[in-house]
Amino acid sequence: MTDLPGLDLSKLEVWLDRNRPGLRRGGLSGELLTGGKSNLTYRLTDGVTVWALRRPPLGHVLPTAHDMTREFRVIGALRGTGIPVAGAVVLGDDPEVAAAPFYLMDFVDGRVLSTAEDTLALSPQEAARTGELLVDTLAALHALDPESVGLGDFAHPAGFLRRQVTRWHQQWRSSETRPLDLLQTTVDRLSTTVPDGARPAIVHGDFRLANTIFTSALDRIAAVIDWEMATVGDPLTDLGVLMVYQSLAADGDFGLAPLPPAAGHLTAAQMAGRYQARSSRDLGRLNWYIGFGFFKLAVISETIRHRHLAGQTLGAGFDRPVDDVPAMLKAALQALSDD
């Protein structure tokens, strides 16, 4: 048995036998699927069943981020609602297994469009369809009643957007690798122009193409993944982030920017129009949410840069720390100027 970075398979076997007796039917083996950029995800099997295990990244875990308990609870609550998620199996918090909280879920087979090659290989029809499915799934998520699925206690709608700006500013302070005047300018602009806010809904927190698993035929989404930042609040924060991912140019960064779109892929404006048609929400202040989205991704990118410079990133794509944070902050200010 070969242990994986951040996960002791032999200790996990003992833990599973104690907490979910009969679940595994053989010795565990596995591989790290993604690492370092966010939570670590492993593919595990006992030779019969395949699971995915999630745990926080190694080193520099931000307060309120990488919450495995929250993620496990959300995917459990959404099961059977029509929102495609992986089945939640078991939640654990044994430091001998992973030195951090972790959870096991069903492994979902399918296609993840996470590289330039993935997206550029799509036909125009496939590219359009994946964008439509993405928007339709987001609108369906935002149409759910949080109370009816057991997530009502996540809701604290009063002051949600102001708290989000404050939270991400605090995350920046925990992760900054150098002072940037643009950061404070962006925070001040966001804070003084906060919208009233949209009707509360379940918010994914990082909804984008790479956080969905499509069927092999690309005819539906098999699962939405990475719910670590899920909450109940203003759903237009999800739309703003999605539009940022769509509009950013891929420039060799840490993978936060979207991929070069295939011919036929929906533009950010087309996504917004489709979302509005399916949700009937007022998008009059959408530029503020786009500005917030750029700000949020700038903070996430700075966090990854911090972790990379500390040697705490795993997996491919970290041979050089490319810095896109200043450009994201400039884009945030431009969007806010257009608000």
C-alpha positions in Angstrom: 0.0 0.0 0.0 1.4 3.4 -1.0 0.2 6.3 1.1 -0.7 9.6 -0.6 0.3 13.1 0.2 -1.9 14.3 3.1 -3.7 10.9 3.5 -2.7 7.7 5.3 -4.5 4.9 3.6 -3.8 2.2 6.2 -5.2 4.5 9.0 -8.2 5.3 6.7 -8.9 1.5 6.4 -8.9 1.2 10.2 -11.1 4.3 10.5 -13.6 3.1 7.9 -13.9 -0.4 9.5 -14.6 1.2 12.8 -17.0 3.9 11.6 -18.6 2.3 8.5 -18.1 -1.5 9.0 -18.7 -3.5 5.8 -18.2 -0.5 3.5 -14.9 -1.5 2.0 -14.4 -5.0 0.7 -10.6 -5.0 0.1 -7.5 -3.0 0.6 -7.5 0.6 -0.4 -5.5 2.1 -3.2 -5.8 5.6 -4.7 -4.3 8.6 -6.5 -4.3 12.3 -6.0 -6.6 13.9 -8.6 -6.1 17.6 -7.9 -3.9 19.2 -5.4 -2.7 22.4 -3.9 -4.9 24.9 -5.6 -7.8 24.2 -3.3 -9.0 21.2 -1.4 -7.2 17.9 -2.2 -9.3 15.3 -4.0 -8.3 11.6 -4.2 -9.7 8.8 -6.2 -9.9 5.7 -3.9 -11.0 2.1 -4.6 -11.2 -1.2 -2.7 -11.1 -3.1 -6.0 -14.9 -3.1 -6.1 -16.2 0.4 -5.4 -14.7 3.7 -6.3 -15.0 6.8 -4.1 -13.6 10.3 -4.0 -12.1 11.7 -0.8 -11.8 15.4 -0.1 -9.7 17.2 2.5 -8.3 20.7 2.9 -5.0 21.7 1.3 -1.6 21.3 3.0 -0.6 24.4 4.9 -2.0 27.9 5.1 -5.7 27.1 5.4 -7.7 30.3 5.6 -10.4 30.8 8.3 -13.9 29.9 7.1 -12.5 28.3 3.9 -12.1 24.6 3.0 -15.0 23.6 5.3 -15.4 19.9 4.8 -18.3 19.6 7.2 -20.2 22.3 5.3 -19.5 20.7 1.9 -20.6 17.3 3.1 -23.8 18.7 4.6 -24.6 20.6 1.4 -24.2 17.7 -1.0 -26.3 15.6 1.3 -29.0 18.2 1.4 -29.1 18.6 -2.3 -29.4 14.9 -3.1 -32.7 14.2 -4.7 -33.5 17.9 -5.4 -32.7 17.8 -9.1 -29.3 19.5 -8.6 -26.7 16.9 -9.7 -24.3 16.1 -6.8 -22.2 13.1 -5.8 -23.6 10.9 -3.1 -22.3 11.7 0.4 -20.9 8.6 2.1 -19.2 9.5 5.4 -17.6 12.5 7.2 -14.4 12.1 9.3 -12.2 14.1 11.6 -9.4 11.8 12.6 -6.0 13.5 12.6 -4.2 10.2 12.2 -5.9 9.7 8.8 -5.6 13.1 7.2 -4.5 15.6 9.9 -7.6 17.6 8.9 -11.4 16.9 8.4 -12.2 14.8 5.4 -15.2 13.2 3.7 -15.9 10.3 1.4 -18.4 10.5 -1.5 -19.4 8.5 -4.5 -17.0 8.8 -7.4 -18.8 10.3 -10.4 -17.5 9.3 -13.8 -17.7 11.8 -16.7 -15.9 14.6 -18.4 -14.4 17.6 -16.6 -13.5 20.4 -18.9 -10.5 21.8 -17.0 -7.8 22.2 -19.7 -7.5 24.2 -22.8 -7.4 21.0 -24.8 -10.7 19.9 -23.3 -12.5 23.0 -24.3 -10.9 23.6 -27.7 -11.8 20.0 -28.7 -15.5 20.8 -28.3 -17.7 21.2 -31.4 -19.6 24.5 -31.6 -22.8 22.6 -30.7 -21.1 20.9 -27.7 -19.6 24.2 -26.5 -23.0 25.9 -26.7 -24.7 23.0 -24.9 -22.2 22.9 -22.0 -22.7 26.7 -21.4 -26.5 26.3 -21.5 -26.4 23.4 -19.0 -24.1 25.4 -16.8 -26.5 28.4 -16.6 -29.6 26.3 -16.4 -28.2 24.4 -13.4 -27.2 27.6 -11.7 -30.7 29.0 -12.1 -32.2 25.8 -10.8 -30.0 25.8 -7.8 -31.0 29.4 -7.0 -34.7 28.5 -7.4 -34.5 26.0 -4.5 -36.0 27.0 -1.1 -33.1 26.6 1.4 -35.4 25.9 4.2 -37.1 23.0 2.4 -33.8 21.1 1.9 -32.6 21.7 5.5 -30.2 24.5 4.9 -32.3 27.3 6.3 -29.9 27.9 9.2 -27.2 28.9 6.7 -29.2 32.0 6.0 -28.2 35.4 7.4 -29.4 37.7 4.7 -29.1 41.0 6.5 -25.8 42.6 5.5 -24.7 39.5 3.4 -22.8 41.5 0.7 -21.0 43.7 3.2 -19.9 40.7 5.2 -18.7 39.1 2.0 -16.5 42.1 1.2 -15.2 42.2 4.7 -14.5 38.4 4.8 -12.5 38.4 1.5 -10.6 41.5 2.7 -9.7 39.6 5.8 -8.6 36.6 3.7 -6.4 38.9 1.8 -4.7 40.2 4.9 -4.1 36.5 5.9 -2.5 35.7 2.6 -0.9 38.8 1.1 2.6 38.4 -0.2 3.2 42.1 -0.9 1.3 45.4 -0.4 -0.9 46.4 -3.4 -2.6 49.8 -3.3 -5.2 48.6 -5.8 -6.5 46.2 -3.2 -7.6 48.9 -0.7 -9.0 51.0 -3.5 -11.1 48.0 -4.7 -12.4 47.3 -1.2 -13.4 50.9 -0.6 -15.3 51.0 -3.9 -17.1 47.8 -3.2 -18.0 48.9 0.3 -19.4 52.2 -0.7 -21.6 50.9 -3.5 -23.1 47.7 -2.1 -26.5 46.8 -3.7 -29.6 46.1 -1.7 -29.1 42.4 -2.5 -31.2 39.8 -4.3 -33.7 37.4 -2.8 -31.6 34.8 -0.8 -30.8 31.5 -2.3 -28.4 28.6 -2.0 -25.0 29.9 -3.2 -22.3 27.6 -4.5 -19.5 30.1 -4.1 -17.3 29.0 -7.0 -19.6 28.0 -9.8 -17.8 27.5 -13.0 -17.1 25.1 -15.9 -14.2 23.3 -14.1 -16.4 22.6 -11.1 -18.9 20.5 -13.1 -18.7 16.9 -14.3 -20.5 16.3 -17.6 -21.7 13.0 -18.9 -19.5 11.5 -21.6 -22.0 12.6 -24.2 -22.1 16.2 -22.8 -25.9 16.0 -22.7 -26.2 16.8 -19.0 -24.3 17.6 -15.9 -23.6 14.5 -13.9 -22.4 16.4 -10.8 -21.6 19.9 -9.5 -18.5 19.6 -7.3 -16.4 21.7 -4.9 -19.1 23.1 -2.5 -16.7 24.2 0.2 -17.8 27.9 0.0 -21.5 27.1 -0.2 -23.9 29.3 1.8 -27.3 30.9 1.7 -27.2 34.5 0.5 -27.3 36.7 -2.6 -27.3 34.3 -5.6 -26.0 37.0 -8.0 -22.6 36.6 -6.4 -22.5 33.2 -8.2 -23.5 34.7 -11.5 -20.9 37.4 -11.1 -18.1 34.9 -10.5 -19.3 32.8 -13.4 -19.2 35.7 -15.8 -15.7 36.6 -14.6 -14.5 33.1 -15.4 -16.1 33.4 -18.8 -14.6 36.8 -19.6 -11.0 36.4 -18.3 -8.4 35.5 -20.9 -6.3 32.4 -20.1 -2.7 33.6 -19.6 -0.8 30.8 -18.0 -1.9 31.6 -14.4 -2.6 29.2 -11.6 -5.7 27.9 -13.3 -8.2 30.4 -11.9 -8.9 32.0 -15.3 -11.2 30.2 -17.7 -10.0 28.3 -20.7 -9.9 29.5 -24.2 -13.5 29.1 -25.3 -14.4 26.8 -28.2 -16.3 28.2 -31.1 -20.0 28.3 -30.1 -19.4 28.8 -26.4 -21.7 31.3 -24.7 -20.3 34.7 -24.0 -20.6 36.2 -20.5 -23.4 38.4 -21.8 -25.2 35.5 -23.3 -24.9 33.6 -20.0 -26.4 36.6 -18.1 -29.3 36.8 -20.5 -30.1 33.1 -20.3 -29.9 33.3 -16.5 -32.2 36.2 -16.3 -34.7 34.5 -18.5 -34.8 31.4 -16.3 -34.7 33.2 -12.9 -36.6 36.5 -13.5 -34.1 38.2 -11.2 -33.2 41.9 -11.6 -29.7 42.2 -13.0 -29.6 45.9 -13.0 -26.5 46.0 -10.7 -24.7 43.1 -12.3 -21.5 45.0 -12.8 -21.1 45.4 -9.1 -21.3 41.6 -8.7 -18.8 41.2 -11.6 -16.5 43.6 -9.8 -16.9 41.6 -6.6 -16.2 38.4 -8.5 -12.9 39.8 -9.8 -12.0 40.9 -6.3 -12.8 37.5 -4.9 -10.7 35.7 -7.5 -7.8 38.1 -6.9 -7.9 37.1 -3.2 -8.1 33.4 -4.0 -5.2 33.8 -6.5 -3.1 35.6 -3.8 -3.8 32.8 -1.4 -2.6 30.2 -4.0 0.5 32.4 -4.6 1.2 32.5 -0.9 0.9 28.7 -0.6 3.0 28.2 -3.7 5.8 30.4 -2.5 5.8 28.5 0.8 6.2 25.2 -1.1 2.8 23.9 0.0 1.2 23.2 -3.4 0.8 19.7 -4.9 0.3 18.6 -8.5 1.1 20.0 -12.0 1.0 23.6 -12.9 3.1 25.1 -10.2 6.5 25.3 -11.8 6.4 29.1 -11.8 4.2 31.6 -9.8 2.5 33.7 -12.4 0.9 36.8 -10.9 -2.5 37.8 -12.2 -3.7 39.6 -9.1 -3.0 43.2 -10.1 -4.8 42.6 -13.4 -7.8 41.2 -11.6 -8.0 44.1 -9.3 -7.9 46.5 -12.3 -10.7 44.6 -13.9 -12.7 44.8 -10.7 -12.4 48.6 -10.6 -13.3 48.8 -14.3 -16.5 46.8 -13.7 -17.4 48.9 -10.7 -16.9 52.1 -12.8 -19.4 50.7 -15.2 -22.0 49.9 -12.4 
